[in-house]
Amino acid sequence: MGGVNTPIDLATAFAAFDQAWSPRLAAKVNDYDIRLARFAGEHVWHVHNDTDEFFLVIAGEIEIALRDPDERTVVLPQGSLFVVPRGTFHKPSSAGGAQVLLVEPTGTLSVGDDHDEVPDHVDATTGHALELT
């Protein structure tokens, strides 16, 4: 994987996997991964100490609970984007399921640097290869 030298159709890319909370690496831009993820249910409270996290909702709707310092929730419908600032505890969720594009530095763990206990349905990973046929 590196820069994308052929176009990637996002509908085809999302159709290539169905596991929620298990991001796929679609491209790399400089030292950043472009990740595609399916959201369903709740993730885990976590924080990225040294990096912001970019969310772009491709399909569906997500909520991101934040502790900054008071607890609040932002709702992101399809077509919306949001950046969680570094050092902010957050917990993404999607009641109805969603498809999300994430931008994070290469090697960033999906559950951050500090987190609550990771449930079985959340994949603690730096991303998996996107396999298109």
C-alpha positions as MATLAB code, in Angstrom:
seq = 'MGGVNTPIDLATAFAAFDQAWSPRLAAKVNDYDIRLARFAGEHVWHVHNDTDEFFLVIAGEIEIALRDPDERTVVLPQGSLFVVPRGTFHKPSSAGGAQVLLVEPTGTLSVGDDHDEVPDHVDATTGHALELT';
ca = [
       0.000    0.000    0.000;
       1.102    3.523   -0.616;
      -0.369    6.306   -2.592;
      -3.299    5.048   -4.602;
      -2.408    4.830   -8.296;
      -5.860    3.613   -9.339;
      -9.195    4.970   -8.137;
     -10.939    3.223   -5.250;
     -14.710    3.122   -5.330;
     -15.803    3.484   -1.706;
     -18.955    1.369   -2.156;
     -16.798   -1.474   -3.517;
     -14.247   -1.004   -0.748;
     -16.871   -1.156    2.021;
     -18.480   -4.194    0.356;
     -15.131   -6.011    0.676;
     -15.443   -6.410    4.469;
     -18.200   -6.558    7.056;
     -16.461   -6.652   10.444;
     -17.285   -3.606   12.575;
     -14.527   -1.803   14.481;
     -11.822   -3.409   12.327;
     -10.435   -0.668   10.036;
      -9.030   -1.350    6.578;
      -6.090    0.565    5.129;
      -7.273    2.126    1.877;
      -4.347    4.480    1.169;
      -1.403    6.298    2.652;
      -0.820   10.049    2.387;
       2.647   11.041    3.570;
       2.807    9.582    7.095;
      -0.962    9.158    7.454;
      -3.264    6.193    6.889;
      -6.609    6.593    5.184;
      -8.711    3.973    6.932;
     -12.181    2.676    6.182;
     -14.218    1.305    9.066;
     -17.657   -0.020    9.746;
     -19.192    1.189   13.002;
     -21.912   -0.810   14.790;
     -22.807   -0.489   18.449;
     -20.247    1.037   20.807;
     -16.459    1.257   20.603;
     -14.481    1.866   23.810;
     -13.504    5.022   25.699;
      -9.973    5.829   24.577;
      -7.515    8.653   23.969;
      -4.774    9.370   21.434;
      -2.234   11.383   23.406;
      -0.204   12.736   20.500;
      -2.548   12.895   17.515;
      -5.902   14.232   16.417;
      -8.384   11.797   14.838;
     -10.387   12.682   11.698;
     -13.833   11.143   11.064;
     -15.820   11.463    7.807;
     -19.169    9.662    7.745;
     -19.692    8.075    4.320;
     -22.969    6.309    5.149;
     -25.188    6.112    8.218;
     -24.839    8.180   11.369;
     -22.406    8.081   14.272;
     -22.151    9.623   17.691;
     -18.883   10.486   19.386;
     -19.017   10.893   23.152;
     -16.289   13.258   24.349;
     -14.718   14.163   27.681;
     -13.286   17.632   27.004;
     -13.334   18.262   30.064;
     -17.108   17.941   30.474;
     -18.840   15.016   28.846;
     -20.770   15.797   25.661;
     -21.811   13.964   22.496;
     -21.540   15.082   18.883;
     -23.844   13.564   16.279;
     -22.481   13.116   12.757;
     -24.964   12.255   10.021;
     -23.883   11.028    6.587;
     -21.594   13.532    4.878;
     -20.369   15.111    8.131;
     -16.834   15.301    9.431;
     -15.339   15.933   12.841;
     -11.869   16.025   14.361;
     -11.306   14.734   17.887;
      -8.402   16.757   19.308;
      -5.391   14.924   20.656;
      -5.604   14.193   24.355;
      -9.426   13.995   24.332;
     -11.059   10.835   25.627;
     -13.767    9.743   23.213;
     -16.068    6.825   22.431;
     -17.541    6.448   18.931;
     -20.784    4.557   18.430;
     -23.465    3.915   15.844;
     -26.869    2.535   16.749;
     -27.848    1.795   13.146;
     -24.419    1.077   11.657;
     -22.210    3.367    9.604;
     -19.344    3.512    7.128;
     -16.587    5.918    8.150;
     -13.341    7.193    6.633;
     -10.646    7.909    9.236;
      -7.325    9.719    8.895;
      -4.628    8.955   11.452;
      -0.827    8.778   11.542;
       0.481    5.420   10.338;
       0.791    3.014   13.249;
      -1.906    4.601   15.400;
      -3.696    1.943   17.441;
      -7.481    1.911   16.996;
      -7.977    1.893   20.773;
      -5.540    4.725   21.427;
      -2.774    5.053   23.971;
      -5.024    4.625   27.004;
      -8.422    2.945   27.052;
     -11.050    1.128   29.047;
     -11.151   -2.654   28.808;
     -11.466   -3.565   25.139;
     -14.582   -5.675   24.455;
     -14.380   -8.707   22.162;
     -16.222   -6.951   19.310;
     -13.542   -4.207   19.045;
     -10.377   -5.018   17.091;
      -7.327   -3.383   18.702;
      -5.278   -2.856   15.535;
      -3.270   -0.427   13.438;
      -5.426   -1.481   10.478;
      -5.744   -4.395    8.075;
      -5.062   -4.463    4.346;
      -8.048   -3.611    2.178;
      -8.448   -6.559   -0.175;
     -10.320   -5.692   -3.338;
     -11.026   -8.369   -5.913;
];
